[in-house]
Amino acid sequence: MKSNIPEEQKVSPPALAYQYKDALYLNITSRCPTACEFCIKFSWDYQYRGYNLLLKKEPPVDEILKAVGDPKKYSEIVFCGYGESTYRLDAMKEISKALRSLGAKKIRLNTIGMGNLIHKRSIIADLAQIVDTVSISLNTSDPKKWVEILRPAPEYKENGFNGVCEFIRECAKAIPETYVTAVESIEPDLEKFRSFVQTLGAKVRVRPYLDDYEEK
């Protein structure tokens, strides 16, 4: 796969906050429990539309808030980098509280849905106080295919899919704007996927498949 990522971008300081359209995204960790076959962090070398998102260390809360600036400028603030933000649940709580006090309009979490498994407890009550919207990347209704395409860490292969489904059920009850996503072309039967997600109580969004690096 060809890439047109400028060399200077690859060595630029990592971005803790990056803008896409009218939203601001927060890059708070590079840790992730999966290595999804479609994840653009691999094909895009941890770059994203002009930003370097590869963190060599996890930034403290004050640095993240400094990178945000005035949250009122954005339609929403999104916890979403190339890692799983819920690894840093306590930091998310601090950041969200500060952003609310500064007038943030809306806060969203994009997640792989394994926060309960990571923390070995339900974190839904915590998330309900932190975010207005949660978007969970499931991509398939087939447990075996989920393991194949999301490539979870060994400790999550056996119970990962069911754990994510339970996470979705809990989120749907506590956070009204709960969405479950699939990358187009990954799940060939989108109607089956939609029906499955509906049984979990959530709404469906289909995301475009990205391959060659896009600068904008």
C-alpha positions in Angstrom: 0.0 0.0 0.0 1.5 3.3 -1.1 1.8 6.2 1.3 2.3 9.9 0.6 3.0 10.8 4.2 5.7 13.6 4.4 8.8 12.5 6.2 8.8 15.6 8.3 5.4 14.8 9.6 6.5 11.4 10.8 9.1 12.9 13.1 7.1 15.9 14.2 6.1 16.1 17.9 3.0 13.9 18.7 -0.3 15.8 18.8 -2.3 15.5 22.0 -5.3 17.1 20.4 -6.2 17.2 16.7 -9.0 18.7 14.7 -11.1 17.0 12.1 -13.9 19.0 10.6 -15.5 20.9 13.5 -14.7 18.4 16.3 -11.5 18.1 18.4 -10.1 14.7 19.1 -8.0 13.8 22.2 -5.0 11.5 21.8 -4.3 10.3 25.4 -2.8 6.8 24.9 -1.3 4.5 22.4 -2.2 1.4 24.3 -4.8 -0.8 22.6 -6.1 -4.4 23.4 -6.6 -5.1 19.7 -4.6 -4.9 16.4 -7.5 -4.6 14.0 -6.7 -5.6 10.4 -8.4 -2.5 9.1 -6.8 0.0 11.5 -5.2 2.9 9.7 -2.6 3.4 12.4 -0.6 0.6 10.7 -1.1 1.7 7.0 -0.8 5.4 7.9 2.2 4.9 10.3 0.4 6.4 13.2 -0.2 9.6 11.3 -3.6 11.2 10.7 -4.3 13.9 8.2 -1.3 16.1 9.0 -0.9 15.0 12.7 1.6 12.6 14.2 -0.4 10.5 16.8 2.4 8.2 18.0 2.8 8.8 21.7 6.1 7.8 23.3 4.6 8.4 26.7 1.2 9.1 28.0 0.7 12.8 28.5 -0.5 14.2 31.9 -3.9 15.8 32.1 -2.7 19.4 32.3 -0.8 19.0 29.0 -3.9 17.6 27.3 -6.1 20.4 28.5 -3.5 22.9 27.4 -3.6 21.3 23.9 -7.4 21.7 23.9 -7.5 25.4 24.6 -11.1 26.7 24.4 -13.4 23.7 24.0 -16.4 26.0 23.1 -14.9 26.4 19.7 -15.7 22.8 18.7 -19.0 21.0 18.1 -17.7 18.2 20.3 -14.7 16.8 22.0 -13.9 13.2 21.3 -11.7 10.8 23.2 -10.1 9.1 20.2 -6.5 8.5 19.2 -4.9 5.3 17.9 -5.2 3.8 21.4 -8.0 2.7 23.7 -8.8 5.8 25.9 -10.5 3.7 28.6 -7.1 2.5 29.8 -6.9 6.0 31.3 -10.3 6.1 32.8 -9.2 8.3 35.8 -7.6 10.8 33.4 -10.8 10.8 31.3 -12.7 11.8 34.4 -10.4 14.7 35.2 -10.4 15.9 31.6 -14.1 15.7 31.2 -14.8 17.6 34.4 -12.4 20.4 33.3 -13.9 20.5 29.8 -17.4 20.8 31.2 -16.4 23.7 33.5 -14.9 25.4 30.4 -18.2 25.1 28.4 -17.6 22.0 26.3 -20.8 21.4 24.2 -20.6 17.7 23.9 -18.1 14.9 24.8 -17.9 11.6 23.0 -15.9 8.4 23.4 -14.8 6.3 20.5 -13.9 2.8 21.8 -13.3 -0.8 21.0 -15.7 -1.6 23.8 -13.4 -3.6 26.1 -13.3 -1.1 29.0 -15.1 -3.5 31.3 -12.6 -6.3 30.5 -9.6 -4.0 30.9 -10.7 -2.8 34.3 -12.3 -6.2 35.4 -15.5 -4.4 36.4 -18.3 -2.4 34.8 -17.1 1.1 34.0 -20.5 2.2 32.5 -21.5 4.3 35.5 -18.2 6.2 35.2 -18.6 6.7 31.5 -22.2 8.0 31.9 -20.8 10.9 34.0 -18.0 11.6 31.5 -19.5 11.4 28.0 -22.7 12.3 26.2 -22.1 9.8 23.3 -20.2 6.5 23.0 -19.3 4.9 19.6 -18.2 1.3 19.9 -16.3 -0.4 17.1 -17.7 -4.0 16.8 -17.7 -4.6 13.0 -19.3 -8.0 12.9 -22.0 -10.1 14.6 -19.9 -13.2 14.3 -17.7 -14.0 17.4 -15.2 -16.0 15.3 -14.8 -13.3 12.7 -14.5 -10.7 15.5 -11.3 -12.5 16.7 -10.0 -12.8 13.1 -10.4 -9.2 12.1 -9.9 -7.4 15.5 -7.0 -9.6 16.6 -7.4 -9.1 20.3 -4.6 -9.7 22.8 -4.5 -13.4 23.9 -6.3 -12.8 27.2 -9.3 -11.5 25.3 -9.7 -14.0 22.5 -12.1 -16.3 24.4 -14.4 -13.8 26.1 -13.7 -10.6 24.1 -16.7 -10.6 21.8 -19.2 -11.4 24.6 -17.6 -8.8 26.8 -18.0 -6.1 24.2 -21.6 -7.1 23.6 -22.3 -6.8 27.3 -20.5 -3.4 27.3 -22.9 -2.3 24.5 -26.0 -3.4 26.4 -24.9 -1.6 29.5 -24.0 1.6 27.6 -27.3 1.6 25.7 -29.2 1.6 29.0 -27.1 4.4 30.6 -26.0 6.6 27.7 -28.8 7.4 25.2 -26.5 8.2 22.3 -24.9 4.7 22.1 -23.7 3.8 18.6 -22.1 0.6 17.3 -20.0 0.8 14.2 -18.8 -1.4 11.3 -16.3 -0.6 8.7 -17.8 -1.0 5.3 -16.6 -4.1 3.4 -15.5 -5.8 6.7 -19.0 -7.1 7.4 -20.6 -8.4 4.2 -24.1 -8.7 5.7 -24.9 -5.3 7.1 -28.6 -6.0 7.5 -27.7 -9.0 9.8 -25.3 -6.7 11.7 -28.0 -4.0 12.1 -30.5 -6.6 13.4 -27.9 -7.9 15.9 -27.0 -4.5 17.2 -30.7 -3.7 17.6 -31.0 -6.7 20.0 -28.2 -5.0 22.1 -30.3 -1.8 22.3 -27.9 0.4 20.3 -27.9 2.3 17.0 -25.7 1.5 14.0 -23.2 3.5 12.0 -21.2 2.3 9.0 -17.8 3.9 8.7 -15.8 4.2 5.4 -12.8 1.9 4.8 -9.7 4.0 4.5 -6.5 2.8 2.8 -4.1 5.2 1.1 -3.1 8.1 3.4 -5.3 11.2 3.1 -3.9 14.5 4.0 -7.3 16.1 4.7 
